[in-house]
């Protein structure tokens, strides 16, 4: 049973390291930058409230 636990742990570590390698690879640099800029591309809520003219009563 200990061997099975060791193999499962090794597989989990390799999967984790593979995901980390993929996420920080050079090919993903532009996609990561684009994703990091998404919150700034949404219009501000205060501006949207003024344009709609509604109240929050």
N, C-alpha and C positions, 0 to 999 in steps of 0.2 A: 504494500500500500504506500510505503514511503517513496518508492520509485515513481509511482503514478503521480504523487503530489509534486515531486521534483520536476517531472516532465511537464506537468500543467503549469508550474511556476515559471519554468524556462520559456514555455510557449507564450505565456502572458507577458514576460519581460521583452521577448523578441517582438511581439506585436506592438507593445508600447513604444519601443525604440524605433520601429518602422514607421509608426504614425508621427512621432516627433521628427524623424528624418524627412518624411514627406512634407510635413507642415512648414519646416524651415528651409526647404531646398530652394535653390536659386530660381527654379522654374515657377515657383509659387510666389515669388517676391511681388510681382505686379498685382496678382489677385489679392494678396494679403494687404497691400497698400490700398487698393480700391475698397476692400471690405472695411478697413479702418477709417476711411473717409465717409462712409455712408451716413453716420449720425449728423454730419455737417451739411449734407445735401438736402435735408428735410427742412421745410420752412418753419420758422419760429411760431409757436402757438400764439403768442401775443399779437403778432401780425395777422394771423388767420382769424382771431376773434374780432379784431377791428374791421376786417373786410366783410365778415358775415353780418355784423351788426346785431347779433343776438345777445341776450343777457343770461346770466347764470342764477336766476332767482330760484 
